[in-house]
Amino acid sequence: MPELPEVQTTVNGIKKYAKGLSIRDVWTDYNSSFHAGKDNIKNPKYFKKFKREVVGKKIIGAERIGKNVLINLSSDKTILVHMKMTGHLLYGAYEKKGKTWAAKSAGPLRDDPFNRFVHLLFVLSNGKCLALSDMRKFARVSIEKTKNIEKSEHLKENGPDAVDPKLTLGKFVEILSSKPTWPVKKILMDPSVILGIGNIYSDEMLWHSGIHPLQKTKGLSPQKARSLFVSMKNVLRKGMSFGGDSMSDYRNILGKEGKFQLRHEAYQRTGEKCRKKGCGGIIERIKMGGRSAHFCSKHQKLVKRGRFH
């Protein structure tokens, strides 16, 4: 699933390439397959309303809340996109081929197999398109009043954003101390607690801070809590600077891969030697609530009794 760095990379791309353009038309085949709930475009009735709301409107900006892409329109409405497991937004020249759309020219938009699953497409005023490729069709797209966006049903349960300057060390410590029996990895990945972090970046943060993914916060020392806070900010900033992670199927708005997967220290490195200088441990993988966690058992040790308070 795209995490904070991938979503921010997408938002930056929309602002660079689509800001100021008007939406001439919108197409989807989600509503010809299945729909879930009444408040997204997979519902045919909702899509008709959605289309009326967006056609003829100008894209005036884009922003991110957690793992959600927000596309702000001139009508004081905002398109809310959660890319879920396999979704990513793409910008370029497309043409209709039979019942679907394909990029016109050679390049990653057309030739990368992960970019061919177009299920939503906005035709823009410059002749280009903004398309959503979504192999597993899990993405969610809706429209909300911009002024009410943070009260949206999809956003109202959110915690603070992981890279928000307002999330200080003090507030981070308060979050950890409020859930003393939770494993740290669970806290990092719960959007009602902290926004934007998933499996990849939580593994990397914990590796850098030397904390076991199953470590309960009551076993953390103040020094480890601070180390985790610093690692969280640094790892996410690094992820953004490398254009996100394309270990799976994420691509940026031009259909190109990010580079953070080339910098993994723990994620998907099971059985490999730990890269921490002087460590000599081996990366292991365990299951946590249906998800995986990758870590070095030598320098990421479980601590049963800590001094965290």
VMD Tcl script that draws the C-alpha trace (Angstrom):
set ca {
  {0.00 0.00 0.00}
  {1.36 3.47 -0.84}
  {2.49 5.15 2.37}
  {3.16 8.78 3.22}
  {6.21 9.27 0.92}
  {4.44 7.71 -2.08}
  {1.28 9.77 -1.51}
  {3.29 12.98 -1.10}
  {5.23 12.18 -4.28}
  {1.91 11.80 -6.12}
  {0.59 15.08 -4.69}
  {3.75 16.89 -5.79}
  {3.26 15.49 -9.29}
  {-0.35 16.64 -9.50}
  {0.65 20.14 -8.43}
  {3.42 20.21 -11.03}
  {1.52 18.82 -14.02}
  {-2.24 19.21 -13.47}
  {-2.67 22.36 -11.40}
  {-4.55 25.02 -13.36}
  {-6.08 22.56 -15.82}
  {-9.81 21.97 -16.13}
  {-11.54 18.60 -16.15}
  {-13.30 18.09 -19.49}
  {-14.66 14.60 -18.85}
  {-14.37 11.66 -16.48}
  {-14.65 7.93 -17.17}
  {-14.64 4.83 -15.01}
  {-15.32 1.13 -15.27}
  {-15.39 0.57 -11.50}
  {-19.17 0.80 -11.56}
  {-19.37 -1.96 -14.15}
  {-17.63 -4.43 -11.87}
  {-18.65 -4.00 -8.24}
  {-19.27 -1.28 -5.70}
  {-18.75 -1.04 -1.98}
  {-20.79 1.44 0.00}
  {-22.75 4.41 -1.25}
  {-20.19 7.17 -0.89}
  {-17.64 6.42 -3.59}
  {-17.48 6.11 -7.37}
  {-17.88 2.32 -7.33}
  {-21.56 3.04 -6.74}
  {-23.07 3.90 -10.19}
  {-25.48 6.48 -8.75}
  {-22.68 8.15 -6.84}
  {-20.49 8.24 -9.95}
  {-23.18 10.12 -11.89}
  {-23.24 12.74 -9.14}
  {-19.42 12.74 -9.01}
  {-19.20 13.36 -12.74}
  {-21.59 16.33 -12.56}
  {-19.54 17.77 -9.71}
  {-16.12 17.58 -11.42}
  {-16.66 18.16 -15.16}
  {-15.92 21.77 -16.08}
  {-14.07 22.47 -12.84}
  {-10.45 23.57 -12.57}
  {-7.81 21.79 -10.49}
  {-6.52 24.55 -8.21}
  {-4.19 22.45 -6.06}
  {-3.45 19.19 -4.33}
  {-2.51 18.16 -0.81}
  {-2.15 15.12 1.39}
  {-3.78 13.96 4.60}
  {-2.15 10.74 5.76}
  {-2.36 8.29 2.88}
  {-5.12 10.27 1.13}
  {-4.62 12.41 -1.98}
  {-6.77 15.55 -2.01}
  {-7.38 17.25 -5.37}
  {-8.91 20.68 -4.78}
  {-11.31 22.07 -7.39}
  {-12.44 25.60 -8.25}
  {-15.95 24.78 -7.04}
  {-14.82 24.55 -3.41}
  {-15.06 20.79 -3.71}
  {-12.25 18.29 -3.17}
  {-11.71 14.91 -4.81}
  {-10.54 12.49 -2.14}
  {-8.46 9.54 -3.37}
  {-7.18 6.71 -1.20}
  {-5.02 4.53 -3.44}
  {-5.32 1.51 -1.11}
  {-3.25 -1.59 -2.00}
  {-2.35 -1.17 -5.67}
  {-3.54 2.24 -6.84}
  {-1.45 5.08 -8.24}
  {-2.30 8.20 -10.24}
  {-0.71 8.79 -13.65}
  {-0.48 11.83 -15.95}
  {-0.02 11.74 -19.70}
  {-1.57 11.29 -23.14}
  {-4.15 8.49 -23.27}
  {-6.51 7.11 -25.89}
  {-9.57 4.88 -25.67}
  {-8.94 1.35 -26.86}
  {-12.05 -0.77 -26.85}
  {-13.54 -0.62 -23.38}
  {-10.51 0.82 -21.61}
  {-7.75 3.43 -21.95}
  {-4.05 3.12 -22.74}
  {-1.13 5.55 -22.95}
  {-0.47 6.70 -26.51}
  {3.31 6.68 -26.61}
  {6.15 4.33 -25.70}
  {7.48 4.77 -22.19}
  {6.63 3.75 -18.63}
  {2.98 4.82 -18.84}
  {2.41 2.36 -21.66}
  {5.12 -0.25 -21.19}
  {5.35 -0.78 -17.42}
  {2.84 -3.58 -16.71}
  {1.89 -2.04 -13.36}
  {0.52 1.04 -15.14}
  {-1.96 -0.70 -17.42}
  {-4.86 -1.21 -14.99}
  {-6.69 2.08 -15.69}
  {-10.10 2.14 -13.99}
  {-10.65 5.90 -13.60}
  {-9.59 8.66 -15.97}
  {-10.00 12.44 -16.03}
  {-9.68 14.11 -19.44}
  {-7.96 17.47 -18.92}
  {-8.16 20.75 -20.82}
  {-4.67 20.41 -22.31}
  {-5.51 17.09 -23.97}
  {-3.67 15.03 -21.35}
  {-5.30 12.81 -18.74}
  {-5.05 12.01 -15.07}
  {-5.59 8.26 -14.74}
  {-5.87 5.89 -11.79}
  {-4.21 2.52 -12.32}
  {-5.51 0.07 -9.74}
  {-4.79 -3.60 -10.34}
  {-6.88 -4.98 -7.49}
  {-9.63 -2.33 -7.70}
  {-9.46 -1.49 -3.99}
  {-8.97 2.29 -4.38}
  {-11.60 4.65 -2.99}
  {-12.56 7.92 -4.71}
  {-15.17 10.39 -3.46}
  {-15.91 14.11 -3.49}
  {-16.40 16.37 -0.49}
  {-16.89 20.05 0.27}
  {-13.42 21.46 0.75}
  {-14.31 23.31 3.94}
  {-15.61 20.10 5.49}
  {-12.84 17.79 4.27}
  {-11.34 17.04 7.68}
  {-14.80 16.08 8.94}
  {-15.25 13.59 6.13}
  {-16.31 10.10 7.17}
  {-13.05 8.89 5.62}
  {-10.81 11.25 7.61}
  {-12.44 12.09 10.92}
  {-10.81 9.27 12.91}
  {-7.27 10.25 11.96}
  {-4.40 10.87 14.34}
  {-1.62 13.46 13.81}
  {0.42 13.30 10.60}
  {3.82 11.69 11.08}
  {5.75 14.56 9.45}
  {3.62 17.42 10.76}
  {5.87 19.86 12.65}
  {3.11 20.02 15.27}
  {3.87 16.39 16.13}
  {6.68 17.20 18.55}
  {8.74 14.78 20.61}
  {6.62 15.64 23.62}
  {3.38 14.78 21.84}
  {4.92 11.63 20.40}
  {5.90 10.50 23.90}
  {2.33 11.19 25.07}
  {1.03 8.92 22.29}
  {3.40 6.12 23.25}
  {2.64 6.41 26.96}
  {-1.12 6.33 26.31}
  {-0.81 2.80 24.93}
  {1.70 1.08 27.22}
  {0.83 -2.48 26.20}
  {0.75 -1.94 22.45}
  {3.64 -3.22 20.30}
  {5.48 -0.22 18.89}
  {4.99 -1.31 15.28}
  {1.23 -1.44 15.83}
  {1.25 2.14 17.15}
  {3.24 3.36 14.15}
  {0.86 1.72 11.68}
  {-2.50 2.65 13.24}
  {-3.92 5.71 11.39}
  {-6.13 6.61 14.35}
  {-2.90 7.09 16.32}
  {-0.33 8.35 13.76}
  {-1.01 9.05 10.09}
  {0.90 7.92 7.04}
  {3.03 4.96 8.13}
  {2.69 1.39 6.87}
  {4.66 -1.82 6.78}
  {7.71 -0.69 4.83}
  {8.59 2.50 6.67}
  {7.75 1.16 10.14}
  {10.27 -1.66 9.62}
  {12.90 0.85 8.58}
  {12.23 3.20 11.49}
  {12.48 0.40 14.01}
  {15.71 -0.90 12.46}
  {17.31 2.55 12.65}
  {16.21 3.11 16.24}
  {17.17 -0.41 17.38}
  {13.67 -1.35 18.60}
  {12.04 -4.77 18.22}
  {8.66 -4.58 16.38}
  {6.93 -6.47 19.23}
  {8.38 -4.16 21.87}
  {5.66 -2.77 24.14}
  {6.00 0.93 24.83}
  {6.16 0.40 28.59}
  {9.52 -1.28 27.95}
  {11.00 1.70 26.11}
  {13.52 4.00 27.70}
  {13.18 7.75 27.10}
  {16.29 7.54 24.93}
  {14.71 4.86 22.74}
  {11.48 6.85 22.44}
  {13.48 9.85 21.26}
  {15.48 7.68 18.84}
  {12.26 6.33 17.36}
  {10.85 9.84 16.95}
  {13.98 11.01 15.12}
  {14.06 7.87 12.96}
  {10.39 8.28 12.05}
  {10.94 11.80 10.75}
  {14.22 10.97 9.00}
  {13.04 7.78 7.29}
  {9.88 9.42 5.92}
  {11.83 12.43 4.66}
  {14.31 10.09 2.99}
  {11.42 8.17 1.42}
  {10.06 11.40 -0.06}
  {13.48 12.50 -1.29}
  {13.85 9.20 -3.20}
  {10.40 9.52 -4.77}
  {8.77 6.76 -2.75}
  {9.15 2.99 -2.72}
  {8.43 0.77 -5.73}
  {9.25 -2.61 -4.20}
  {5.70 -3.52 -5.23}
  {3.62 -1.69 -7.85}
  {3.73 1.99 -6.84}
  {4.72 4.40 -9.61}
  {4.88 8.20 -9.64}
  {2.63 10.41 -11.73}
  {4.79 9.89 -14.84}
  {4.66 6.13 -14.38}
  {8.23 5.85 -13.10}
  {9.56 3.89 -10.13}
  {10.67 5.46 -6.89}
  {14.10 4.56 -5.51}
  {13.62 4.02 -1.78}
  {13.47 0.23 -2.24}
  {17.17 0.42 -3.09}
  {17.84 1.77 0.44}
  {16.04 -0.85 2.55}
  {17.84 -1.92 5.70}
  {15.21 -4.38 6.97}
  {12.08 -4.63 4.84}
  {12.06 -7.74 2.59}
  {15.68 -8.55 3.47}
  {14.90 -11.78 5.37}
  {17.98 -13.98 5.83}
  {20.45 -11.27 4.82}
  {23.22 -9.95 7.03}
  {22.31 -6.83 9.00}
  {23.90 -3.73 7.53}
  {24.36 -1.95 10.84}
  {28.08 -1.41 11.34}
  {29.55 -3.95 13.71}
  {26.26 -5.77 14.27}
  {26.64 -9.08 12.42}
  {23.00 -10.07 12.97}
  {20.62 -11.57 10.42}
  {17.34 -10.01 9.28}
  {14.35 -12.06 10.42}
  {10.66 -11.97 9.55}
  {7.70 -12.54 11.86}
  {3.93 -12.21 11.49}
  {2.06 -9.48 13.37}
  {-1.71 -9.41 13.10}
  {-1.75 -10.58 9.51}
  {1.15 -8.33 8.52}
  {4.87 -9.02 8.42}
  {7.70 -7.40 10.34}
  {11.38 -7.49 9.35}
  {14.07 -6.84 11.96}
  {17.51 -7.75 13.26}
  {17.18 -9.76 16.47}
  {20.73 -8.87 17.50}
  {20.45 -5.07 17.74}
  {16.64 -4.88 17.99}
  {16.13 -6.71 21.27}
  {12.90 -7.09 23.24}
  {13.07 -5.29 26.59}
  {10.60 -6.49 29.21}
  {11.26 -3.80 31.76}
  {12.06 -0.27 30.76}
  {12.11 3.20 32.24}
  {9.66 4.77 29.83}
  {7.34 7.28 31.44}
}
mol new
graphics top color blue
foreach p $ca { graphics top sphere $p radius 0.5 }
foreach p [lrange $ca 0 end-1] q [lrange $ca 1 end] { graphics top cylinder $p $q radius 0.2 }
display resetview
